[in-house]
Amino acid sequence: MNAIWSALEWFTFSQQWRGPDGIPSRVVEHVWYSLLGFVITVLIALPAGLVLGHVRRGRLAGLTGFLVTSSANAARALPTLGLLILAVILTSAGDLVPILIPLVVLAVPPVLVNAYAGVQQVEPGLRDAAEGMGMRGRQVLLRVELPVAMPLILLGMRTAMIQIISTATIAAYVGLGGLGRYIVDGYARQDYDSMAGGAILVIALAVVTQFAFAGASRLTVSPGVRAR
């Protein structure tokens, strides 16, 4: 219990809220890294998942599903810290590229798989009705399949964003900022209050993200689809 109170007391010190090492600055840095990695992930994985899910003809559909699942599982198995070290070797420490590579690799699978599965689960009758109304492939995808797949897509995005927020702490290993600085620097100084404070802030940011995506789901998913 004393350790918990000591960690909470860390937040009451005025120096924790001022300057470039203050909590507001570190939170902004962490959110920036996370959002940048998330945007890149969505730009890569969402269109790929939608298009691959839209393809469903005989052996090609089965092969597509196998490739999506296999590549996602392979990406999940990659060690994040190992990717970071490799990225630093190939680029340079202190640059954003080394941290973005593992963040994106980690976050692509849930977005890709959920977008693919969301489109695949659309009932064939809905597609047939849309095609009967004269809609072409892209129109069917954007006007019929995408709205129905939105709950699964948002779930994948939420999972990806929370993983990115949790993993972005490794930015401190390559000389960048973010909330990982409290954990890495605290460990070096044996300042366990700083380490606990950094961990609490990361958890709080993840919880806020959960609520943000819950709100986004209510705004973007139609009641009829939510009731399915």
Residue pairs with C-beta under 8 A, 6 or more apart in sequence:
3 192
3 196
6 192
6 193
6 196
7 192
7 193
7 196
7 197
7 200
9 193
10 16
10 193
10 194
10 196
10 197
11 23
11 197
15 22
16 22
16 23
16 197
17 23
17 24
19 25
20 177
21 181
23 201
25 177
26 177
26 178
26 179
26 181
26 182
26 201
27 179
27 201
27 205
29 171
29 176
29 177
29 178
29 179
30 165
30 168
30 169
30 171
30 177
30 178
30 179
30 180
30 201
30 202
30 205
31 205
33 96
33 99
33 100
33 103
33 168
33 171
33 176
33 178
34 103
34 161
34 164
34 165
34 168
34 205
36 96
36 100
37 99
37 100
37 103
37 104
37 107
37 164
37 168
38 107
38 157
38 160
38 161
38 164
40 100
40 104
41 103
41 104
41 107
41 108
41 111
41 160
41 164
42 111
42 157
44 104
44 108
45 107
45 108
45 109
45 111
45 112
45 115
45 160
46 111
46 112
46 115
46 153
48 112
48 115
49 68
49 111
49 112
49 113
49 114
49 115
49 116
49 118
49 119
49 153
50 115
50 116
50 119
50 141
50 145
50 146
50 149
51 141
52 64
52 68
52 116
53 115
53 116
53 117
53 118
53 119
53 120
53 145
53 149
54 119
54 137
54 140
54 141
54 145
55 61
55 64
56 120
64 116
65 116
65 120
68 112
68 113
68 116
69 113
71 109
71 112
72 108
72 109
72 110
72 112
72 113
73 109
75 105
75 106
75 108
75 109
76 106
76 109
78 105
78 106
80 102
80 106
80 167
80 170
81 102
81 170
81 173
83 101
83 102
83 105
84 98
84 99
84 101
84 102
84 170
84 173
84 174
87 97
87 98
87 99
87 101
87 102
88 98
88 174
91 97
91 98
92 98
93 174
93 175
94 174
94 175
94 176
95 174
96 176
98 174
99 168
99 170
99 171
99 174
99 176
102 167
102 170
103 164
103 167
103 168
106 160
106 163
106 164
106 167
107 160
107 161
107 163
107 164
108 160
110 156
110 157
110 159
110 160
110 163
111 153
111 156
111 157
111 160
112 156
113 156
114 152
114 153
114 155
114 156
114 157
114 159
115 149
115 152
115 153
115 156
117 149
117 152
118 145
118 148
118 149
118 150
118 151
118 152
118 153
119 141
119 145
119 146
119 149
121 148
121 149
121 152
122 144
122 145
122 148
122 149
126 144
126 145
126 148
127 140
127 144
127 145
130 139
130 140
130 143
130 144
131 140
135 143
135 144
146 153
147 221
147 222
147 225
148 225
148 228
150 220
150 221
150 225
151 217
151 221
151 225
151 226
154 213
154 216
154 217
154 220
154 221
157 213
158 209
158 210
158 213
161 209
161 213
162 206
162 209
162 210
165 202
165 205
165 206
165 209
166 202
166 206
168 178
168 179
168 180
169 178
169 179
169 180
169 183
169 184
169 198
169 202
170 180
171 177
171 178
171 180
172 178
172 180
172 181
172 183
172 184
172 185
173 180
173 184
179 198
179 201
179 202
179 205
180 198
181 198
182 194
182 195
182 197
182 198
182 201
183 194
183 195
183 198
183 199
185 191
185 194
186 192
186 193
186 194
186 195
186 197
186 198
187 195
217 226
